[in-house]
């Protein structure tokens, strides 16, 4: 691909054809009300409308330690 412009162009054309096919299948799945396709579309194209996934990064360092603290508080009562 680095040395043959014709080859590179043909590969890029094939990539576009495959992408077109995948988009067509996605549209078909959405029309057939397949939830996974609908979710995917909304997560990728509906971000400006609030369809985004967020990650809760508030992690407990050691859940077992927290559990043991709670258990010892119950014993003290």
RAKAFEN-V909800 format. One record per residue. N is the residue number from 1. RES is the residue in one letter. SS is DSSP state (h for helix, s for strand, l for the rest). OMEGA is omega in whole degrees, 0 to 359 (NA if undefined). Layout:
N|RES|SS|OMEGA + N|RES|SS|OMEGA
//
This chain:
1|X|l|181 + 2|X|l|187 + 3|X|l|184 + 4|X|l|182 + 5|X|h|179 + 6|X|h|179 + 7|X|h|180 + 8|X|h|180 + 9|X|h|180 + 10|X|h|178 + 11|X|h|178 + 12|X|h|177 + 13|X|h|178 + 14|X|h|177 + 15|X|h|179 + 16|X|h|179 + 17|X|h|179 + 18|X|h|177 + 19|X|h|176 + 20|X|h|180 + 21|X|h|180 + 22|X|h|177 + 23|X|h|178 + 24|X|h|179 + 25|X|h|177 + 26|X|h|178 + 27|X|h|178 + 28|X|h|180 + 29|X|h|178 + 30|X|h|178 + 31|X|h|179 + 32|X|l|176 + 33|X|l|176 + 34|X|l|190 + 35|X|h|183 + 36|X|h|179 + 37|X|h|178 + 38|X|h|179 + 39|X|h|181 + 40|X|h|181 + 41|X|h|181 + 42|X|h|180 + 43|X|h|183 + 44|X|h|184 + 45|X|h|184 + 46|X|l|182 + 47|X|h|183 + 48|X|h|177 + 49|X|h|175 + 50|X|l|179 + 51|X|l|179 + 52|X|l|174 + 53|X|l|176 + 54|X|l|179 + 55|X|l|176 + 56|X|l|184 + 57|X|l|175 + 58|X|l|185 + 59|X|l|171 + 60|X|l|184 + 61|X|l|182 + 62|X|l|182 + 63|X|h|179 + 64|X|h|179 + 65|X|h|178 + 66|X|h|179 + 67|X|h|180 + 68|X|h|177 + 69|X|h|180 + 70|X|h|180 + 71|X|h|181 + 72|X|h|176 + 73|X|h|177 + 74|X|h|179 + 75|X|h|181 + 76|X|h|181 + 77|X|l|NA
//
